[in-house]
């Protein structure tokens, strides 16, 4: 009798765990889906605070324009640019799957010390991409190092 009761309980537990781990954003607003995408790529927190410094979604008449300012910590100074380009590719891929979005502006911020030794987050990279550009990209074969060349606008801090 115990086996009959335990087996269905185990099955329900497994199904519940699978449902919790899915990437199903059904029923969420566009801003919530964008927030989830950013957190999946950049992590939810940096220095104990939300990794998203600001997020705006604005209707342009043609669709939604997204501006995201995101904190990121460097694994190492040498790898920071590579790390941000890879994260940019991954985030742009996720955002390109949201058909409502016609423009994306991502600003990555990293920690810098000012002349007085105070450490704060400042811009280190910006990537702008239109729907037209995102639709041209084969994301599965896309080389992240090409972001600088194909982005509609690209800027990086001289320290990268």
LINGI-V844051 format. One record per pair of residues at least 24 apart in sequence whose ideal C-beta (glycine too) atoms are under 10 Angstrom apart, sorted by the first residue. I is the first residue (numbers start at 1). J is the second residue. D is the distance in Angstrom with one decimal. If there is no record, write none. Layout:
i: {I | I}
j: {J | J}
d: {D | D}
This chain:
i: {23 | 25 | 29 | 30 | 30 | 30 | 30 | 30 | 30 | 31 | 31 | 31 | 31 | 31 | 33 | 33 | 33 | 33 | 33 | 33 | 34 | 34 | 34 | 34 | 34 | 34 | 34 | 34 | 34 | 34 | 35 | 36 | 37 | 37 | 37 | 37 | 37 | 37 | 37 | 37 | 37 | 37 | 38 | 38 | 38 | 38 | 38 | 38 | 38 | 38 | 39 | 40 | 40 | 40 | 41 | 41 | 41 | 41 | 41 | 41 | 41 | 41 | 41 | 41 | 41 | 41 | 41 | 42 | 42 | 42 | 42 | 42 | 42 | 42 | 42 | 42 | 42 | 42 | 43 | 43 | 43 | 43 | 43 | 45 | 46 | 46 | 46 | 46 | 46 | 46 | 46 | 46 | 47 | 47 | 47 | 47 | 47 | 49 | 51 | 53 | 53 | 53 | 54 | 56 | 57 | 57 | 58 | 59 | 59 | 60 | 60 | 61 | 62 | 62 | 62 | 62 | 63 | 63 | 63 | 63 | 63 | 63 | 63 | 64 | 64 | 64 | 64 | 64 | 64 | 64 | 64 | 64 | 65 | 65 | 65 | 65 | 65 | 65 | 65 | 65 | 66 | 66 | 66 | 66 | 66 | 66 | 66 | 66 | 66 | 66 | 67 | 67 | 67 | 67 | 67 | 67 | 68 | 68 | 68 | 68 | 68 | 68 | 69 | 69 | 69 | 69 | 69 | 69 | 69 | 69 | 70 | 70 | 70 | 70 | 70 | 70 | 71 | 71 | 71 | 71 | 71 | 72 | 72 | 72 | 72 | 72 | 72 | 72 | 73 | 73 | 73 | 74 | 74 | 74 | 74 | 77 | 77 | 77 | 80 | 80 | 80 | 80 | 80 | 80 | 80 | 80 | 81 | 81 | 81 | 81 | 81 | 81 | 81 | 81 | 81 | 82 | 82 | 82 | 83 | 83 | 84 | 84 | 84 | 84 | 84 | 84 | 84 | 84 | 84 | 85 | 85 | 85 | 85 | 85 | 85 | 85 | 85 | 85 | 85 | 85 | 86 | 86 | 86 | 87 | 87 | 88 | 88 | 88 | 88 | 88 | 88 | 88 | 88 | 88 | 89 | 89 | 89 | 89 | 89 | 89 | 89 | 89 | 89 | 90 | 90 | 91 | 92 | 92 | 92 | 92 | 92 | 92 | 92 | 92 | 92 | 92 | 93 | 93 | 93 | 93 | 93 | 94 | 95 | 95 | 95 | 96 | 96 | 96 | 96 | 96 | 96 | 96 | 97 | 97 | 99 | 100 | 101 | 101 | 101 | 101 | 102 | 102 | 102 | 102 | 103 | 103 | 103 | 103 | 103 | 103 | 103 | 103 | 104 | 104 | 104 | 104 | 104 | 104 | 104 | 104 | 105 | 105 | 105 | 106 | 107 | 108 | 108 | 108 | 109 | 110 | 110 | 110 | 112 | 112 | 122 | 122 | 123 | 123 | 123 | 124 | 124 | 124 | 124 | 124 | 124 | 125 | 125 | 125 | 125 | 125 | 126 | 126 | 126 | 126 | 126 | 126 | 127 | 127 | 127 | 127 | 127 | 127 | 128 | 128 | 128 | 128 | 129 | 129}
j: {94 | 98 | 57 | 57 | 64 | 66 | 98 | 100 | 101 | 55 | 56 | 57 | 64 | 66 | 94 | 95 | 97 | 98 | 100 | 101 | 64 | 66 | 68 | 91 | 94 | 95 | 98 | 100 | 101 | 104 | 68 | 94 | 66 | 68 | 90 | 91 | 92 | 93 | 94 | 95 | 97 | 98 | 66 | 68 | 70 | 87 | 91 | 94 | 95 | 106 | 70 | 90 | 91 | 94 | 70 | 72 | 86 | 87 | 88 | 89 | 90 | 91 | 92 | 93 | 94 | 95 | 106 | 68 | 70 | 71 | 72 | 73 | 84 | 87 | 90 | 91 | 106 | 108 | 70 | 71 | 72 | 73 | 87 | 71 | 70 | 71 | 72 | 73 | 109 | 110 | 111 | 121 | 71 | 73 | 111 | 119 | 121 | 121 | 109 | 107 | 109 | 121 | 107 | 105 | 100 | 101 | 103 | 100 | 102 | 102 | 103 | 102 | 102 | 103 | 130 | 131 | 98 | 99 | 100 | 101 | 102 | 103 | 131 | 95 | 98 | 99 | 100 | 101 | 102 | 103 | 104 | 131 | 101 | 102 | 103 | 104 | 105 | 128 | 130 | 131 | 95 | 98 | 100 | 101 | 102 | 103 | 104 | 105 | 106 | 129 | 103 | 104 | 105 | 106 | 107 | 128 | 95 | 104 | 105 | 106 | 107 | 108 | 105 | 106 | 107 | 108 | 109 | 121 | 123 | 126 | 106 | 107 | 108 | 109 | 121 | 125 | 108 | 109 | 110 | 111 | 121 | 108 | 109 | 110 | 111 | 121 | 124 | 125 | 110 | 111 | 121 | 110 | 111 | 124 | 160 | 110 | 159 | 160 | 108 | 110 | 124 | 125 | 156 | 157 | 159 | 160 | 108 | 124 | 125 | 145 | 148 | 156 | 157 | 159 | 160 | 144 | 145 | 160 | 108 | 110 | 108 | 110 | 124 | 125 | 127 | 144 | 147 | 156 | 160 | 125 | 127 | 143 | 144 | 145 | 146 | 147 | 148 | 154 | 156 | 160 | 144 | 145 | 147 | 125 | 144 | 125 | 126 | 127 | 129 | 144 | 147 | 148 | 151 | 154 | 127 | 137 | 139 | 142 | 143 | 144 | 145 | 146 | 147 | 139 | 144 | 127 | 127 | 129 | 133 | 134 | 137 | 139 | 142 | 144 | 147 | 151 | 134 | 137 | 139 | 140 | 142 | 139 | 129 | 131 | 134 | 129 | 131 | 133 | 134 | 135 | 137 | 139 | 134 | 139 | 131 | 131 | 129 | 130 | 131 | 134 | 130 | 131 | 132 | 134 | 128 | 129 | 130 | 131 | 132 | 133 | 134 | 152 | 128 | 129 | 130 | 131 | 133 | 134 | 151 | 152 | 129 | 152 | 153 | 151 | 155 | 156 | 157 | 160 | 157 | 157 | 159 | 160 | 157 | 159 | 157 | 159 | 155 | 156 | 157 | 155 | 156 | 157 | 158 | 159 | 160 | 154 | 155 | 156 | 157 | 160 | 151 | 153 | 154 | 155 | 156 | 157 | 151 | 152 | 153 | 154 | 155 | 156 | 152 | 153 | 154 | 155 | 153 | 154}
d: {9.6 | 9.1 | 8.8 | 6.0 | 6.2 | 8.6 | 6.6 | 5.6 | 7.7 | 6.8 | 8.9 | 5.2 | 9.2 | 8.9 | 8.8 | 9.1 | 9.4 | 6.2 | 9.3 | 9.8 | 9.0 | 6.1 | 7.2 | 9.3 | 8.6 | 6.8 | 7.2 | 9.9 | 8.0 | 9.3 | 9.1 | 8.7 | 9.9 | 9.4 | 8.9 | 6.3 | 9.8 | 9.2 | 4.0 | 6.2 | 8.6 | 8.0 | 9.8 | 6.1 | 6.1 | 9.5 | 6.5 | 8.5 | 8.9 | 8.9 | 9.7 | 8.2 | 8.6 | 7.2 | 8.5 | 9.8 | 9.1 | 5.3 | 8.7 | 9.2 | 4.7 | 4.5 | 9.4 | 9.1 | 6.8 | 9.7 | 9.9 | 9.2 | 5.1 | 7.6 | 6.1 | 9.8 | 9.7 | 6.0 | 9.1 | 7.3 | 9.7 | 8.5 | 9.5 | 9.1 | 8.4 | 8.8 | 9.6 | 8.8 | 8.6 | 4.1 | 6.7 | 5.6 | 9.1 | 9.6 | 9.1 | 8.4 | 7.4 | 7.6 | 8.3 | 9.9 | 8.7 | 9.7 | 9.7 | 8.4 | 6.3 | 7.1 | 8.8 | 9.2 | 8.8 | 8.4 | 9.0 | 9.1 | 9.6 | 6.3 | 6.9 | 9.3 | 5.1 | 8.6 | 10.0 | 8.2 | 9.6 | 8.1 | 5.5 | 6.3 | 3.4 | 7.7 | 6.8 | 9.9 | 8.1 | 9.7 | 4.8 | 5.1 | 6.4 | 7.9 | 9.5 | 9.8 | 7.7 | 6.5 | 4.2 | 7.8 | 7.5 | 10.0 | 9.6 | 9.9 | 6.5 | 8.7 | 9.5 | 5.7 | 9.0 | 6.9 | 5.0 | 6.9 | 8.3 | 9.9 | 8.7 | 8.1 | 4.5 | 8.2 | 7.6 | 9.4 | 8.9 | 7.7 | 7.3 | 5.4 | 7.1 | 9.3 | 9.0 | 8.3 | 4.6 | 8.2 | 6.3 | 9.0 | 8.1 | 9.5 | 6.8 | 7.1 | 5.7 | 6.9 | 9.9 | 9.9 | 8.0 | 5.3 | 7.8 | 8.5 | 5.6 | 5.2 | 7.0 | 5.9 | 9.2 | 9.0 | 7.8 | 8.9 | 7.2 | 7.0 | 9.7 | 6.0 | 7.7 | 8.8 | 9.8 | 9.7 | 8.2 | 9.1 | 9.2 | 6.5 | 7.2 | 8.9 | 9.9 | 9.4 | 8.6 | 6.3 | 9.9 | 8.4 | 7.5 | 9.7 | 9.5 | 6.8 | 9.2 | 9.4 | 4.3 | 7.9 | 8.3 | 9.5 | 9.3 | 9.7 | 4.9 | 8.1 | 6.9 | 5.0 | 8.8 | 9.5 | 9.3 | 8.3 | 7.8 | 7.9 | 8.6 | 9.6 | 4.6 | 6.5 | 9.1 | 5.4 | 7.7 | 9.9 | 9.3 | 9.6 | 5.0 | 9.5 | 9.4 | 9.5 | 8.9 | 7.4 | 9.7 | 5.1 | 9.0 | 7.2 | 5.7 | 9.9 | 8.5 | 9.4 | 9.4 | 9.0 | 7.6 | 6.4 | 8.6 | 4.2 | 9.4 | 9.0 | 6.3 | 9.1 | 8.5 | 8.9 | 7.3 | 5.9 | 9.2 | 6.4 | 7.9 | 8.0 | 9.1 | 9.7 | 7.9 | 8.9 | 8.5 | 8.0 | 4.3 | 8.9 | 7.9 | 9.4 | 8.5 | 9.9 | 7.6 | 8.2 | 7.9 | 9.3 | 4.0 | 7.3 | 7.3 | 7.0 | 9.3 | 8.9 | 8.6 | 9.7 | 9.7 | 9.8 | 6.7 | 8.1 | 6.8 | 4.3 | 8.6 | 9.2 | 7.3 | 7.4 | 5.5 | 6.9 | 9.7 | 9.6 | 9.3 | 8.4 | 7.0 | 5.1 | 8.1 | 8.7 | 9.4 | 7.4 | 9.7 | 9.4 | 8.2 | 9.5 | 8.2 | 9.5 | 9.0 | 9.1 | 9.4 | 9.8 | 9.9 | 7.8 | 8.8 | 8.8 | 8.3 | 7.7 | 7.6 | 9.8 | 8.0 | 9.2 | 6.7 | 9.4 | 6.8 | 4.5 | 9.9 | 7.4 | 6.2 | 8.0 | 6.9 | 4.8 | 6.9 | 6.8 | 8.9 | 7.2 | 7.0 | 4.5 | 7.8 | 9.5 | 5.0 | 8.7 | 7.6 | 5.8 | 8.3 | 9.3 | 4.9 | 3.9 | 7.4 | 8.9 | 8.4 | 9.3}
